Amino acid sequence: MTTSKPQDPDSRVVTFQPRKASSPRKPSRAPVEDLRNYERAGDDGPDDYRHRMIMNVMAGVVLVFLVLAGWWIADSMAQLRKNQDCVLSGKRNCAPIDAPIQTR
């Protein structure tokens, strides 16, 4: 093999040696030895679908509440930021106050 001097000293080619074949890995063990401990026993009776549906509705209500609360917080933060940017830019009347019209 003949090597030639590269034209540009920064354009060197580095050759990598292939990795040696390592020993095959052992199959991984299951995190739990026996899943029968976590199975539901068949002698508990039939499923209580009414209770399950009530829990699903309650979970849905909690989820809707959390989404609405997050929306309200994000909107409040955006409005606060908008007012703060207005005040810091030197403008006046950034937060208009609703006052009743006085007639004489």
C-alpha positions as CSV (number, residue, x, y, z in Angstrom):
1,M,0.0,0.0,0.0
2,T,1.4,3.3,-1.0
3,T,0.5,6.5,0.8
4,S,0.5,9.8,-0.9
5,K,0.9,13.1,0.9
6,P,-2.4,15.0,1.0
7,Q,-2.6,18.3,-0.9
8,D,-4.2,20.1,2.1
9,P,-2.8,19.3,5.6
10,D,-6.3,19.5,7.1
11,S,-7.8,16.9,4.8
12,R,-6.5,13.8,6.4
13,V,-8.5,10.6,6.3
14,V,-8.7,8.6,9.5
15,T,-9.4,4.9,9.1
16,F,-11.3,3.2,11.8
17,Q,-10.8,-0.4,12.7
18,P,-14.0,-2.5,12.9
19,R,-15.0,-3.7,16.4
20,K,-14.3,-7.1,17.5
21,A,-17.3,-9.4,17.9
22,S,-18.2,-9.5,21.6
23,S,-19.8,-12.4,23.3
24,P,-23.5,-12.7,22.8
25,R,-25.7,-11.1,25.4
26,K,-27.6,-13.1,27.8
27,P,-31.4,-12.8,27.5
28,S,-32.7,-10.3,30.0
29,R,-34.9,-11.6,32.8
30,A,-38.4,-10.3,33.3
31,P,-38.7,-7.6,35.9
32,V,-41.3,-9.7,37.8
33,E,-40.8,-13.4,38.2
34,D,-44.4,-14.4,38.4
35,L,-47.3,-12.2,37.2
36,R,-49.9,-14.5,38.9
37,N,-49.6,-12.4,42.0
38,Y,-51.1,-9.4,40.2
39,E,-53.9,-11.1,38.4
40,R,-57.5,-10.6,39.6
41,A,-59.0,-13.7,41.1
42,G,-62.1,-14.9,39.3
43,D,-64.0,-15.5,42.6
44,D,-64.3,-11.7,43.3
45,G,-67.7,-11.7,41.6
46,P,-68.7,-9.8,38.5
47,D,-67.3,-6.4,37.6
48,D,-69.2,-3.5,39.1
49,Y,-69.7,-1.5,35.9
50,R,-71.8,1.2,37.7
51,H,-68.9,2.0,40.0
52,R,-66.4,1.9,37.1
53,M,-68.6,4.4,35.1
54,I,-68.9,6.7,38.1
55,M,-65.2,6.7,38.6
56,N,-64.7,7.4,34.9
57,V,-67.1,10.4,35.0
58,M,-65.3,11.7,38.1
59,A,-61.9,11.4,36.4
60,G,-63.4,13.2,33.4
61,V,-64.7,16.0,35.6
62,V,-61.3,16.4,37.3
63,L,-59.5,16.4,33.9
64,V,-61.8,19.1,32.5
65,F,-61.3,21.1,35.7
66,L,-57.5,20.8,35.3
67,V,-57.6,21.9,31.7
68,L,-59.8,24.9,32.4
69,A,-57.6,25.9,35.4
70,G,-54.5,25.7,33.2
71,W,-56.2,27.7,30.5
72,W,-57.2,30.4,33.0
73,I,-53.7,30.6,34.5
74,A,-52.1,30.8,31.0
75,D,-54.6,33.6,30.0
76,S,-53.9,35.5,33.3
77,M,-50.2,35.3,32.7
78,A,-50.5,36.5,29.1
79,Q,-52.7,39.4,30.2
80,L,-50.2,40.3,33.0
81,R,-47.3,40.2,30.6
82,K,-49.2,42.4,28.1
83,N,-49.9,45.0,30.7
84,Q,-46.4,44.9,32.0
85,D,-45.0,45.3,28.5
86,C,-47.3,48.3,28.0
87,V,-46.2,50.0,31.2
88,L,-42.5,49.3,30.7
89,S,-42.7,50.8,27.2
90,G,-43.8,54.1,28.8
91,K,-47.4,54.2,27.5
92,R,-50.3,55.4,29.6
93,N,-53.8,54.0,29.9
94,C,-52.5,50.4,29.7
95,A,-55.3,49.1,31.9
96,P,-58.4,51.0,31.2
97,I,-60.8,51.4,34.2
98,D,-64.5,51.0,33.5
99,A,-66.2,54.0,35.2
100,P,-69.9,54.8,35.0
101,I,-70.8,57.8,32.9
102,Q,-71.8,60.7,35.0
103,T,-74.6,63.0,33.8
104,R,-75.5,66.3,35.3
